[in-house]
Amino acid sequence: MKMQIGVVAFLVALCVASLVEFGLASPNTVPAFLWSPHLQSANGELDEAVNYQVMSAKNLVDSVFNQGGWSNFLCSEKKLEQPVDVAFVFIGRELLSSDVSSKRNSDPALVNTLNNLFTASNFSLAFPYIAAPEEERMENLLLSGLKEACPHNVGVSNIVFSDSCFVEDGTIQKLSDLQSFKDHLRARRETRKEGETDLVVLCSEGSESNSRAGQSHSEHESISELVSSVEQSGSKYTALYVSDPYWYSSYKTLQRFLAESATGNSTLNVNTTCDELCKFKSSLLEGILVGIVFLLILISGLCCMAGIDTPTRFETPQDS
């Protein structure tokens, strides 16, 4: 029964995300999924929900801390009777809301991994439409939300980020690769006190960056391995997956510009395909131009009609 309810909730989120392809949401919206196999609602029943609203990234962080209950175990003054040992945050770089239900652009392995983890959990929340942050990165929004949710004292005993995360706080510990995360979680398992919660944030560098750096771990592999490592150790966890493709797309645009400059505007070995952002901008520009043309035609027609001056009466012709 638990699996069936979870599958229905996840499929509803996929169906809602599929509406993006029909123009009901901006192509810059991204999905977010929050789940935990160890947390339950107050009455002990399963808790699954889908938030259909298009919300900002900051509102998502607020929902995670309030509706998702993260403030209850990340703030020292709000400790729960059922705390978790690790709070995971996986920040992707390429997945859009339209990609969740589209086989053309999505990563099927990543979607299947999220589906399996989401449906097998006791507590889960889906946010199909999150406006991709354009002014501040998701990891910084997360830290700001943590400070706002815990104004008196942050109860996180240990916070670690991956090197690929760009955070303004220079005192935060950073880890380089997936194996260092596993070693860190194994060491914290031995030293963590009862009731303490660790915050672990892993930022993806995108498939192109991984291939250039020779890294073999994709997003779904990193999520699966870290979750399996925590489950095998017997630790309790909760996890949030959210995509933040804006900065990654900007990086790809800059990379393409530098590549063209380095080759003297040569198109050799340069990716000239039009991505989702390019298609959105071109469609918007076409619509504006067509709208201007029709507006000029309308104004010209109204002016011509207003300039028509016909006589109010006609003289009777004289008989010859």
SERO-4910 file (N, C-alpha, C, O; in steps of 0.05 Angstrom, whole numbers):
BEGIN
 pado doro    nc1    nc2    nc3   cac1   cac2   cac3    cc1    cc2    cc3    oc1    oc2    oc3
  Met    A     17    -24      0      0      0      0     17     25      0     11     44    -14
  Lys    A     39     25     16     57     48     17     69     53    -10     71     76    -19
  Met    A     78     31    -24     90     34    -50     70     45    -70     77     62    -87
  Gln    A     45     36    -69     25     45    -88     19     75    -85     16     89   -104
  Ile    A     16     84    -60     10    112    -55     34    129    -64     30    150    -76
  Gly    A     58    120    -59     81    135    -67     84    137    -97     91    158   -108
  Val    A     78    115   -111     79    115   -140     59    135   -151     65    149   -170
  Val    A     34    135   -140     14    154   -149     22    183   -146     19    199   -164
  Ala    A     34    189   -123     43    216   -118     65    224   -137     65    247   -147
  Phe    A     84    206   -142    106    213   -161     96    216   -189    104    234   -204
  Leu    A     77    198   -197     66    200   -224     50    225   -228     50    237   -250
  Val    A     36    234   -207     21    260   -209     41    282   -213     36    301   -229
  Ala    A     64    281   -199     84    302   -203     95    302   -232    100    323   -244
  Leu    A     98    278   -243    108    275   -271     87    286   -290     94    300   -309
  Cys    A     62    280   -285     40    290   -303     39    321   -302     35    333   -323
  Val    A     42    332   -278     41    361   -276     65    373   -290     62    394   -304
  Ala    A     88    361   -287    112    371   -301    109    369   -331    121    385   -346
  Ser    A     95    349   -341     91    346   -370     75    368   -382     77    372   -407
  Leu    A     59    382   -367     44    404   -377     61    428   -386     52    445   -401
  Val    A     86    428   -378    104    449   -387    107    449   -417    110    470   -429
  Glu    A    107    425   -429    111    423   -457     88    436   -473     91    441   -497
  Phe    A     65    439   -461     42    451   -474     39    481   -467     18    493   -472
  Gly    A     61    493   -455     61    521   -451     49    531   -425     44    555   -422
  Leu    A     44    513   -406     31    521   -381     51    531   -361     43    542   -340
  Ala    A     77    529   -366     97    539   -348    121    547   -364    125    538   -387
  Ser    A    138    563   -352    162    573   -365    182    550   -369    183    532   -352
  Pro    A    197    549   -392    217    528   -395    240    531   -376    257    513   -375
  Asn    A    241    552   -359    262    555   -339    254    544   -312    268    549   -293
  Thr    A    232    531   -310    224    518   -284    238    491   -281    243    478   -301
  Val    A    244    485   -257    258    460   -251    242    444   -229    227    456   -214
  Pro    A    246    418   -228    232    402   -207    249    400   -182    273    403   -182
  Ala    A    235    394   -160    248    388   -135    233    366   -120    208    365   -121
  Phe    A    248    348   -107    236    326    -93    248    323    -66    273    324    -62
  Leu    A    231    321    -46    239    318    -18    228    291     -8    204    286    -10
  Trp    A    245    275      4    236    249     14    252    240     38    275    249     43
  Ser    A    241    221     53    255    209     75    241    182     82    216    182     86
  Pro    A    255    160     84    243    135     92    240    132    122    229    113    132
  His    A    250    153    137    250    151    166    231    170    180    224    166    203
  Leu    A    223    191    166    204    210    178    175    203    172    170    191    151
  Gln    A    157    209    191    129    203    187    113    227    197    123    244    211
  Ser    A     88    228    189     70    249    198     64    245    228     71    225    240
  Ala    A     50    264    239     44    264    268     27    240    276     29    229    298
  Asn    A      8    232    257     -9    209    264      2    182    256    -11    162    259
  Gly    A     28    182    247     41    157    241     35    146    213     44    124    206
  Glu    A     18    160    197     12    151    171     31    162    150     47    179    156
  Leu    A     29    151    125     46    161    104     38    190     97     15    198     99
  Asp    A     58    205     89     54    233     82     66    239     55     90    241     52
  Glu    A     49    240     34     58    247      7     41    271     -2     17    272      2
  Ala    A     54    290    -16     40    313    -26     55    324    -50     79    320    -53
  Val    A     40    337    -67     51    350    -91     42    379    -91     18    385    -89
  Asn    A     61    397    -92     55    426    -92     55    435   -121     76    436   -134
  Tyr    A     31    443   -131     28    450   -160     36    479   -166     36    487   -189
  Gln    A     41    495   -146     46    523   -150     74    527   -162     93    513   -157
  Val    A     76    548   -179    102    557   -189    113    575   -168    103    597   -163
  Met    A    135    567   -155    146    582   -133    176    589   -139    189    576   -156
  Ser    A    185    609   -125    213    616   -128    231    597   -112    221    581    -96
  Ala    A    257    598   -118    276    581   -104    276    587    -74    279    568    -58
  Lys    A    274    612    -67    273    619    -39    249    608    -24    251    598     -2
  Asn    A    226    609    -38    202    597    -26    204    567    -23    193    555     -5
  Leu    A    219    554    -42    224    526    -40    240    520    -14    233    501      1
  Val    A    261    535    -10    277    531     14    260    535     40    263    520     59
  Asp    A    243    555     39    225    559     62    206    536     66    201    528     89
  Ser    A    196    525     44    178    502     47    193    477     57    181    461     72
  Val    A    218    474     49    233    451     59    237    453     89    235    433    103
  Phe    A    243    476     99    248    480    128    222    479    144    222    470    167
  Asn    A    200    489    132    175    491    147    157    467    142    152    450    159
  Gln    A    148    464    117    130    442    110    145    415    110    133    395    119
  Gly    A    170    416    102    186    391    103    196    384    130    206    361    134
  Gly    A    195    402    149    203    396    176    233    397    182    242    387    202
  Trp    A    249    408    163    278    408    168    286    425    191    306    420    204
  Ser    A    271    446    196    278    464    219    275    449    245    287    457    265
  Asn    A    259    427    246    255    412    271    280    397    280    283    392    304
  Phe    A    297    390    261    321    375    269    347    389    261    369    380    268
  Leu    A    345    412    247    369    428    241    372    452    259    393    464    260
  Cys    A    352    458    275    353    479    294    355    467    322    341    449    329
  Ser    A    374    478    338    379    466    364    355    469    383    352    453    402
  Glu    A    339    490    379    317    494    398    291    480    390    271    482    403
  Lys    A    292    464    367    268    450    357    274    421    353    267    410    332
  Lys    A    287    407    371    294    380    367    269    362    367    252    365    385
  Leu    A    268    343    349    245    324    346    250    299    363    273    293    371
  Glu    A    228    284    367    231    258    379    242    238    359    254    217    367
  Gln    A    239    243    333    249    225    312    270    240    294    264    245    271
  Pro    A    293    247    305    313    261    289    326    244    268    324    219    269
  Val    A    338    256    249    353    242    228    383    247    232    390    268    244
  Asp    A    399    229    222    428    232    226    440    250    204    459    265    209
  Val    A    429    247    179    441    261    157    419    274    140    398    262    135
  Ala    A    423    299    133    405    313    114    420    318     89    438    335     88
  Phe    A    412    304     67    425    307     41    412    328     25    388    332     26
  Val    A    428    343      9    418    361    -11    434    355    -37    458    359    -38
  Phe    A    420    346    -57    432    341    -84    423    363   -103    399    366   -108
  Ile    A    442    378   -113    436    400   -131    446    393   -159    469    391   -164
  Gly    A    426    388   -176    433    381   -204    437    406   -221    433    428   -211
  Arg    A    446    401   -246    453    424   -263    439    424   -290    441    444   -304
  Glu    A    424    403   -297    413    402   -324    383    395   -325    371    402   -345
  Leu    A    372    383   -305    344    374   -306    324    397   -304    326    413   -285
  Leu    A    306    399   -323    284    418   -324    258    404   -318    256    380   -319
  Ser    A    237    420   -313    211    408   -308    201    393   -332    189    371   -329
  Ser    A    206    403   -356    198    389   -380    213    363   -385    203    345   -398
  Asp    A    238    362   -374    254    338   -379    244    314   -362    251    291   -368
  Val    A    229    319   -341    220    297   -324    203    278   -338    204    253   -334
  Ser    A    186    288   -356    167    270   -371    174    267   -400    160    253   -415
  Ser    A    196    280   -409    204    279   -437    227    260   -441    247    262   -426
  Lys    A    225    242   -460    246    223   -465    267    235   -484    289    224   -487
  Arg    A    262    259   -495    281    271   -513    304    284   -499    327    282   -508
  Asn    A    299    297   -477    319    313   -464    326    303   -436    347    311   -425
  Ser    A    310    286   -424    315    279   -396    335    257   -394    342    244   -413
  Asp    A    344    252   -369    362    230   -362    345    208   -350    337    210   -327
  Pro    A    338    187   -366    320    166   -355    330    153   -330    315    147   -312
  Ala    A    356    149   -328    368    136   -304    364    154   -280    358    143   -258
  Leu    A    367    180   -282    363    198   -260    334    199   -251    328    198   -227
  Val    A    316    200   -271    287    200   -265    279    175   -251    264    175   -231
  Asn    A    289    152   -260    283    126   -247    294    124   -219    281    114   -201
  Thr    A    318    135   -215    329    135   -188    313    151   -169    307    143   -147
  Leu    A    305    175   -177    288    192   -160    261    180   -155    250    182   -133
  Asn    A    250    167   -176    225    153   -173    226    131   -152    208    129   -135
  Asn    A    247    115   -153    249     92   -134    253    102   -106    240     92    -87
  Leu    A    269    123   -102    274    133    -75    249    148    -65    242    145    -41
  Phe    A    235    162    -82    212    178    -75    189    159    -66    176    164    -46
  Thr    A    184    139    -82    161    121    -77    165    102    -54    146     92    -43
  Ala    A    190     97    -47    196     78    -25    198     92      2    205     79     22
  Ser    A    192    118      3    195    133     28    169    136     43    147    135     31
  Asn    A    171    140     69    147    145     85    138    174     84    114    180     87
  Phe    A    157    192     78    151    221     77    162    231     50    185    228     45
  Ser    A    145    245     35    154    255      9    138    279      0    114    280      5
  Leu    A    152    298    -12    140    322    -23    151    327    -51    176    324    -54
  Ala    A    134    334    -70    143    340    -97    136    368   -104    114    378    -99
  Phe    A    155    382   -117    151    410   -126    158    410   -156    181    415   -163
  Pro    A    138    406   -174    145    404   -203    154    430   -215    170    430   -234
  Tyr    A    145    453   -204    151    479   -217    166    497   -198    154    509   -180
  Ile    A    192    499   -201    209    517   -185    223    536   -205    237    526   -223
  Ala    A    219    562   -202    232    581   -219    262    579   -214    272    583   -191
  Ala    A    277    574   -235    306    571   -232    318    597   -222    313    618   -234
  Pro    A    334    596   -201    346    621   -190    366    633   -210    383    618   -221
  Glu    A    364    659   -215    382    672   -234    401    692   -221    421    699   -233
  Glu    A    395    700   -197    412    720   -183    430    707   -162    451    718   -156
  Glu    A    422    685   -151    437    672   -129    436    642   -132    415    632   -140
  Arg    A    457    629   -127    458    600   -130    443    586   -108    439    597    -86
  Met    A    434    562   -114    417    547    -96    431    541    -69    418    542    -48
  Glu    A    456    535    -70    471    529    -46    472    553    -26    470    549     -2
  Asn    A    474    577    -37    474    601    -20    446    606     -9    444    615     14
  Leu    A    426    601    -25    399    604    -16    393    584      7    378    591     26
  Leu    A    404    561      5    401    541     26    413    550     53    401    547     74
  Leu    A    437    561     51    450    571     76    435    594     87    432    597    112
  Ser    A    425    612     70    410    635     80    384    626     93    376    636    114
  Gly    A    371    606     81    346    595     93    352    581    119    335    582    137
  Leu    A    375    568    122    382    556    147    385    576    169    376    572    192
  Lys    A    398    598    163    402    619    183    376    632    190    371    640    214
  Glu    A    357    636    171    331    648    177    314    629    193    299    637    211
  Ala    A    315    603    187    298    584    201    308    579    229    293    573    247
  Cys    A    334    583    234    346    579    260    360    605    269    384    606    269
  Pro    A    344    625    276    356    651    283    373    651    308    392    666    311
  His    A    366    633    327    380    633    352    405    616    352    427    624    360
  Asn    A    402    591    342    425    573    342    420    551    322    400    537    324
  Val    A    438    548    303    437    526    284    446    501    297    467    499    309
  Gly    A    428    480    296    434    455    309    449    435    293    452    412    301
  Val    A    459    443    269    474    424    252    501    420    264    516    440    269
  Ser    A    508    395    269    534    390    282    557    391    262    580    396    270
  Asn    A    551    385    236    573    384    217    561    391    189    541    379    181
  Ile    A    573    410    175    564    418    148    587    414    129    609    424    133
  Val    A    581    399    107    601    395     86    589    400     59    565    394     54
  Phe    A    605    412     41    596    417     14    617    404     -5    640    399      3
  Ser    A    609    399    -30    628    390    -50    643    414    -61    634    437    -60
  Asp    A    666    408    -73    682    430    -85    667    444   -107    673    468   -113
  Ser    A    649    430   -121    634    442   -143    613    462   -134    602    477   -150
  Cys    A    607    463   -108    588    483    -97    603    510    -93    625    510    -83
  Phe    A    589    531   -100    600    558    -96    586    571    -73    563    580    -75
  Val    A    599    571    -50    588    583    -26    606    606    -17    630    606    -19
  Glu    A    592    627     -6    607    651      2    621    647     29    640    662     35
  Asp    A    611    629     45    623    624     72    648    607     69    647    584     62
  Gly    A    671    620     74    696    606     70    703    587     93    723    572     90
  Thr    A    688    586    114    694    569    137    681    541    133    687    523    149
  Ile    A    665    537    113    651    511    109    671    491     98    686    497     79
  Gln    A    670    467    108    687    445     98    678    436     71    654    433     66
  Lys    A    697    431     53    691    421     26    705    395     21    728    391     29
  Leu    A    691    378      6    703    352     -2    705    350    -32    689    363    -46
  Ser    A    724    335    -42    731    336    -70    715    317    -87    706    324   -109
  Asp    A    712    292    -78    700    272    -95    680    255    -79    676    258    -55
  Leu    A    668    235    -93    648    219    -81    659    201    -59    647    196    -39
  Gln    A    683    191    -64    696    173    -44    701    188    -18    699    177      4
  Ser    A    709    214    -20    714    229      5    688    234     20    688    235     45
  Phe    A    665    236      6    639    237     20    633    212     35    624    212     57
  Lys    A    639    189     22    634    163     35    652    160     60    642    151     81
  Asp    A    677    168     58    695    166     81    686    185    103    688    178    127
  His    A    677    208     96    667    227    116    643    217    130    641    219    155
  Leu    A    624    206    116    599    195    128    606    171    146    594    167    167
  Arg    A    626    155    138    634    132    154    647    141    180    642    130    201
  Ala    A    664    162    178    677    173    202    657    187    220    658    184    245
  Arg    A    637    201    209    617    214    226    599    194    239    588    199    261
  Arg    A    595    171    227    579    150    239    591    141    266    576    134    284
  Glu    A    617    142    268    631    134    292    632    156    313    632    150    337
  Thr    A    633    181    304    637    203    323    612    219    328    612    236    347
  Arg    A    591    215    313    567    231    316    553    224    342    549    200    348
  Lys    A    545    244    357    530    240    382    500    235    376    491    242    355
  Glu    A    487    224    395    458    218    392    443    245    390    446    263    406
  Gly    A    425    247    370    409    271    366    422    291    348    408    311    341
  Glu    A    447    288    340    460    307    322    453    301    293    448    278    286
  Thr    A    452    321    277    446    319    248    467    332    232    475    355    237
  Asp    A    477    318    211    497    329    193    483    338    167    463    326    158
  Leu    A    492    361    156    482    371    131    503    366    109    526    376    111
  Val    A    496    351     89    514    343     67    502    354     41    480    346     34
  Val    A    517    371     27    508    383      2    527    375    -20    551    380    -19
  Leu    A    515    363    -41    531    353    -64    521    368    -89    497    366    -96
  Cys    A    538    383   -102    531    398   -126    542    384   -151    566    378   -152
  Ser    A    526    379   -170    535    367   -195    548    388   -212    541    411   -212
  Glu    A    568    379   -228    581    397   -246    571    395   -275    580    409   -293
  Gly    A    551    377   -279    540    374   -306    555    352   -321    578    346   -315
  Ser    A    541    340   -340    552    317   -354    576    325   -371    595    309   -373
  Glu    A    576    348   -383    599    356   -400    624    361   -383    646    353   -391
  Ser    A    621    373   -360    644    378   -342    655    352   -332    679    349   -330
  Asn    A    637    333   -325    647    307   -316    662    292   -337    682    279   -331
  Ser    A    654    293   -362    667    279   -383    695    292   -389    714    277   -394
  Arg    A    697    318   -387    723    331   -392    742    325   -369    766    321   -373
  Ala    A    732    323   -344    749    318   -321    755    289   -317    770    282   -300
  Gly    A    743    272   -334    748    243   -331    732    230   -308    740    209   -299
  Gln    A    712    243   -298    696    233   -276    676    213   -287    664    218   -308
  Ser    A    672    191   -273    654    170   -283    627    170   -269    610    154   -275
  His    A    623    187   -249    599    187   -233    579    208   -244    585    232   -244
  Ser    A    557    199   -253    536    217   -262    519    224   -238    524    216   -215
  Glu    A    498    241   -242    481    250   -220    467    226   -207    467    224   -182
  His    A    455    208   -222    441    186   -210    459    166   -196    451    154   -176
  Glu    A    484    163   -206    503    146   -193    512    157   -166    514    143   -146
  Ser    A    516    183   -165    525    196   -140    502    194   -119    508    188    -96
  Ile    A    478    199   -128    455    197   -109    452    169    -99    449    164    -75
  Ser    A    453    150   -117    448    122   -109    470    112    -90    465     98    -71
  Glu    A    495    119    -96    517    109    -80    517    121    -52    522    107    -32
  Leu    A    512    147    -50    512    160    -24    488    150     -7    492    145     17
  Val    A    465    147    -19    442    138     -4    446    109      5    440    101     28
  Ser    A    458     92    -13    463     64     -5    484     63     17    482     46     35
  Ser    A    504     81     16    524     81     37    512     87     64    519     75     84
  Val    A    494    107     65    481    115     90    463     93    100    462     86    124
  Glu    A    447     81     82    429     60     90    443     35    100    434     23    120
  Gln    A    466     28     88    481      5     98    493     10    125    497     -9    141
  Ser    A    499     35    131    511     42    158    489     42    179    496     44    203
  Gly    A    464     42    171    442     43    191    434     71    200    419     74    219
  Ser    A    445     91    187    438    119    194    411    127    182    403    117    161
  Lys    A    397    145    196    372    156    186    378    181    170    396    197    177
  Tyr    A    363    184    148    369    207    131    343    218    119    322    205    118
  Thr    A    346    243    110    325    256     93    340    269     70    363    277     74
  Ala    A    328    272     47    342    282     24    325    301      8    300    299      7
  Leu    A    338    320     -5    325    339    -23    341    339    -49    365    343    -50
  Tyr    A    326    336    -71    339    339    -98    326    363   -111    301    366   -112
  Val    A    343    381   -121    333    404   -136    353    411   -158    377    407   -154
  Ser    A    343    420   -180    360    427   -203    365    457   -203    347    473   -198
  Asp    A    390    465   -210    397    493   -212    413    496   -238    437    500   -237
  Pro    A    399    496   -261    413    496   -287    422    523   -297    437    525   -316
  Tyr    A    414    545   -284    420    572   -294    450    577   -296    460    585   -317
  Trp    A    464    572   -274    492    578   -274    507    558   -292    527    566   -305
  Tyr    A    498    534   -294    511    514   -312    507    523   -341    525    520   -357
  Ser    A    482    532   -348    477    541   -375    494    566   -382    504    568   -404
  Ser    A    497    584   -363    514    608   -367    543    599   -372    557    611   -388
  Tyr    A    551    579   -357    579    569   -360    582    557   -388    603    562   -401
  Lys    A    562    542   -398    564    531   -425    565    553   -446    579    551   -466
  Thr    A    549    574   -442    549    596   -461    576    610   -462    586    616   -484
  Leu    A    588    615   -439    614    627   -437    635    609   -450    652    619   -465
  Gln    A    633    583   -445    652    564   -457    650    565   -488    670    564   -501
  Arg    A    626    566   -499    622    566   -528    634    592   -539    646    591   -561
  Phe    A    630    615   -525    641    640   -535    672    639   -535    684    648   -554
  Leu    A    684    629   -514    713    627   -513    724    608   -534    745    613   -545
  Ala    A    709    586   -539    718    567   -559    717    580   -587    735    576   -603
  Glu    A    697    596   -593    695    609   -619    717    630   -622    728    633   -643
  Ser    A    723    644   -600    744    665   -601    771    652   -605    788    662   -620
  Ala    A    776    629   -592    802    616   -594    807    604   -622    830    602   -630
  Thr    A    786    597   -636    789    585   -663    784    606   -685    781    598   -708
  Gly    A    784    632   -678    780    652   -698    753    651   -711    751    653   -735
  Asn    A    733    649   -694    705    647   -704    700    623   -721    681    622   -737
  Ser    A    717    603   -719    713    578   -734    692    561   -720    691    560   -695
  Thr    A    676    547   -735    655    530   -724    665    501   -719    649    484   -713
  Leu    A    690    496   -723    701    469   -720    701    462   -690    712    476   -674
  Asn    A    690    439   -684    689    427   -657    675    446   -637    680    444   -613
  Val    A    657    462   -647    641    480   -629    612    471   -631    601    468   -653
  Asn    A    600    468   -608    572    460   -607    554    484   -614    552    503   -598
  Thr    A    540    483   -637    524    505   -646    494    499   -644    478    513   -655
  Thr    A    487    477   -629    459    470   -626    445    491   -608    457    503   -591
  Cys    A    419    494   -613    403    513   -597    391    498   -574    374    481   -578
  Asp    A    398    506   -549    388    493   -525    360    504   -518    349    521   -533
  Glu    A    349    496   -495    322    505   -487    321    535   -483    301    547   -491
  Leu    A    342    547   -472    342    575   -467    343    590   -494    330    611   -497
  Cys    A    359    580   -512    361    592   -539    334    591   -553    325    611   -565
  Lys    A    320    568   -552    294    565   -565    274    584   -553    257    596   -567
  Phe    A    275    587   -526    256    604   -512    260    633   -521    241    648   -526
  Lys    A    285    642   -522    291    669   -530    283    675   -559    273    696   -565
  Ser    A    289    655   -577    282    659   -605    252    660   -609    242    677   -624
  Ser    A    237    643   -595    208    644   -597    197    670   -586    178    681   -598
  Leu    A    208    679   -564    199    705   -553    204    728   -572    187    745   -575
  Leu    A    228    728   -585    235    749   -603    216    748   -628    208    769   -638
  Glu    A    211    724   -638    193    722   -661    165    732   -654    153    746   -670
  Gly    A    155    725   -630    129    734   -622    127    765   -620    107    777   -627
  Ile    A    149    777   -609    149    806   -607    149    820   -634    134    839   -638
  Leu    A    165    809   -653    166    821   -680    139    818   -694    130    838   -706
  Val    A    127    795   -692    101    791   -705     80    809   -692     63    820   -706
  Gly    A     81    812   -666     62    829   -652     65    858   -661     45    872   -664
  Ile    A     90    867   -665     95    895   -673     83    900   -701     71    920   -707
  Val    A     87    880   -719     76    882   -747     46    884   -746     35    902   -759
  Phe    A     33    867   -731      3    868   -730     -7    894   -717    -28    904   -724
  Leu    A      9    904   -697      1    929   -684      3    952   -704    -15    969   -704
  Leu    A     24    953   -721     26    974   -741      3    972   -761     -7    993   -769
  Ile    A     -4    947   -769    -26    944   -788    -52    954   -776    -67    968   -789
  Leu    A    -57    948   -750    -81    957   -737    -82    987   -735   -103    999   -740
  Ile    A    -60    999   -727    -60   1029   -725    -64   1042   -752    -79   1062   -754
  Ser    A    -51   1031   -773    -55   1043   -799    -83   1040   -808    -94   1059   -820
  Gly    A    -96   1018   -804   -124   1014   -812   -143   1033   -797   -161   1044   -809
  Leu    A   -138   1037   -771   -155   1055   -756   -151   1084   -765   -171   1099   -766
  Cys    A   -127   1092   -772   -122   1119   -782   -135   1123   -809   -147   1144   -814
  Cys    A   -134   1103   -826   -147   1105   -853   -177   1108   -850   -190   1124   -863
  Met    A   -189   1091   -832   -217   1093   -828   -226   1120   -816   -247   1130   -823
  Ala    A   -210   1130   -798   -216   1156   -786   -213   1179   -806   -226   1200   -803
  Gly    A   -197   1175   -827   -193   1197   -846   -213   1197   -869   -213   1215   -885
  Ile    A   -230   1177   -870   -251   1177   -891   -272   1198   -885   -284   1197   -863
  Asp    A   -276   1216   -904   -296   1238   -900   -316   1236   -923   -310   1245   -945
  Thr    A   -340   1225   -918   -361   1223   -939   -382   1244   -934   -387   1252   -911
  Pro    A   -395   1253   -956   -416   1274   -952   -440   1262   -938   -446   1238   -941
  Thr    A   -454   1279   -923   -478   1271   -909   -502   1268   -926   -521   1253   -920
  Arg    A   -503   1284   -949   -525   1282   -968   -515   1286   -996   -494   1298  -1000
  Phe    A   -530   1278  -1015   -523   1280  -1043   -544   1297  -1058   -568   1294  -1052
  Glu    A   -535   1314  -1077   -554   1330  -1093   -569   1313  -1113   -558   1294  -1124
  Thr    A   -593   1321  -1118   -609   1307  -1138   -601   1315  -1166   -599   1339  -1171
  Pro    A   -595   1296  -1184   -585   1304  -1210   -607   1318  -1226   -630   1310  -1224
  Gln    A   -600   1340  -1241   -619   1355  -1257   -626   1341  -1283   -609   1329  -1296
  Asp    A   -651   1343  -1290   -659   1330  -1316   -651   1348  -1339   -654   1372  -1338
  Ser    A   -639   1336  -1359   -630   1351  -1382   -653   1356  -1402   -648   1368  -1423
***
